Amino acid sequence: MERHGYILGVDEAGRGPLAGPVTVAAVLLPRRFYFLKGLLPFRDSKKLSEIQREKWRKYFYNREDVFFEVSSVSPLVIDRINISRAVNLAANRAVKRLVEKNGFYSDDFKIYTDGLIKINLGIDFKTVIKGDEKINAIKAASIIAKTARDRKMKKIHKKCGDYGFDRHKGYGTYEHRRMVRKYGPSEVHRLTFLKRIGNIE
């Protein structure tokens, strides 16, 4: 398959939650990537419903010309190195795996990252503010990262059912904060983040 002319997009999900991992996806799309008419709106994951995101995930999974890898960093590591470094760690892991697994070379693609994500692999990249609204590959990475993280949080919920992770996915909702104050932190909470809501010993 001809691989020249690809765009590699990188985005994260889970930068702000009180619990759970941060997850980054790296997605390679052909530069001229066309969607079939009648598909769902293609937007940043935050602007799609859970059902819409899962449909897009299935669509990308079944496309032979789309390649992606996902990497997550645990709450323990987030607490140790901080969230920004954790995001970059996951981003570099995802990009490295994607490139090596599929036999790409740096001149096969152009990397675009969302927000403040930095790639430190000796490969040029461009940071695009609000890239998940502008670059198709970043939009796809946003969707892949979000669906992957949501699935992880649903699995975590089966072990830590008191906190409602299946509903709020670890974000600091009123329900979540109330459960933390009632039960205390779980093994998947980010202790450095819990300081923000107070009253946590």
N, C-alpha and C positions, 0 to 999 in steps of 0.2 A: 504493500500500500504506500502511495506517495504521502510523505509526512511533512513536507515543507509547507509553510504557510499556516502554522498553527498559532493559536493564542492560548497562553497558559494563564489562567486566573486563579487567584488565591484569596480566600476569605475565611473568616472564623465565625463560630457560634458559641456563645457562652462566656463572653468576656465579663459580663456583669453579675451573674447569679451568685447567690450565697453558698451554693452547694453544687457538687458535680464537677466533671472535667471541663476544660475548654477544648474545643474541637476545631480543627482546621482542615479544609479540603483544598486540594490542588486539582484543577480540571483543565484538560486540554481540549479545545474545540477547534475545528477547522476555521481558518480566517473567514472563509465564505461559508458560514453555517446558516442553513435555512431551516425554518420550522414548517411543518405541514399546516395548511390552513385548517382552522377549526380547533386548534389546540388551545389549551388554557392560556390566560395571560402570562407572559414571561416577565417576572419582576423579581426584585429583591425578596428573599424568603420572608422577611417581616411583613410583607404586603400580600402574602398568600395564606390561605387557610391550611391547616394540617393535611387535609385531604388533597388539596391542590399540590402541596409540596411533595407528597408521596407519589402522586401521579407523575410529576416531573422526574422524581428520582427513578421511577421505573422506566420512564422514557429514555433517560440518559443511560441507564444500565443496559438497555437493549440496543443502543446505537453502537455499531461497530467502529464508527469514526470518532467516538468520544472516549477519552481515557481519564480516569480519576483515581486519586488515592486520598485517604483520610488518616489523620493522626490526632491523638488526644493526649493531653497532659493532665495528670491527676491533681486533686485538691491539695494533697500533701506537697507536691512539687510546686504548685502555685504559691502556697504559703511560704515555701522556702526561697523561691527565686523572684517572686512577684508576677503579676498577671501579664505584663507586657513581655517579659522575657519568656514566659510560658507560651504565649501565643507565637512568638518568633521561633521558639524551639519546635513546636508542633508544625509550623509552616515549613521550616527547612527540612524536617523529616518527611513531610508529605511530598514536597517537590522532589527531593532526592530519590525517594522510592518510585515516584511516578516516572522520572526520567530514566533511572537505571532499569526498572522492571520492564519497560517497553522499548528500551534501546534507542531512546532519542538522543540527539546532540543539541548543544546550546544554540546552534544556528538554525535549528528546526522550528524555533518558536520565539515569541516575544512574551515576557512575563509582565503581568499587571497585578498589583496587589491592592487590596482595599485598605484605606485608613493608614495606620502606622506600621503595617506588617513589613518586616525587612527580611530579605533573602541574602544569606551569607555563604553562598556556595561558589563564588567566583563567576556568577552568571549575572548579566545586567538585568535590571528590573525597573519598572516604573510604578511609583505609588500614585494612585488616583483617589482623591478625596471623593467620597460618595461613589466609589467605583461600582458598587452593587446596584447603582441606578443607571450606569453608563456603559459598562463593558459586559458583553454577553457571557464571557468566560467567568467573570467575577460573579455575575448573577447566578450562574450554574453552580459555582463553588459555594455561594451562600446557601443555596438550596440543599446541596449535598451535605454540607457541614451541619446544617440545622437538622435535617432528617436523621443523620447519624447520631448526633448528640441526643435528640429526643428519644431515640430508641434505647440509648444507653440509660437515660434517666428512667424510662419505664422498667428496665431490668433492675435498676437500683431500687425502685419503688417496691419490688417484690421482697427485697431484703429489709428495707426501712420504710414500711408502710405507714408509719405514724405521721409522716411529714407531708404526704400528698404530692410526691415528686411526679407522679403520673399526670397531674393536672397543671402545676405551675413550672415544672421542669427545673426547679431549683432557684428560680427567680424570687426576689424579695417581696412577694405579695403579702397582703395582710394575713392571710391564712398561714402562710409559711412562717412568717415572723412569730405569729402566735404559737405555732407548734414548737418552734425552737425555744421560746421562753418557757413552754410547758415541759418539754422533754429534755432540753439541753441539746448541745451539738451532737450530731452523729459522726460516724467515721468518714462520711463523704462531704462534710461541711468544710468550707474554707474559713478557718479560724480568723485569719486576718480580715476577712470581709465581715464577719459577724460583729466585729468591733463597731461597725457603722450603725448597727441598730440598737446597741446599748443593752444593759441589763442581762448580759450573758457572762456567766462566771467562767 
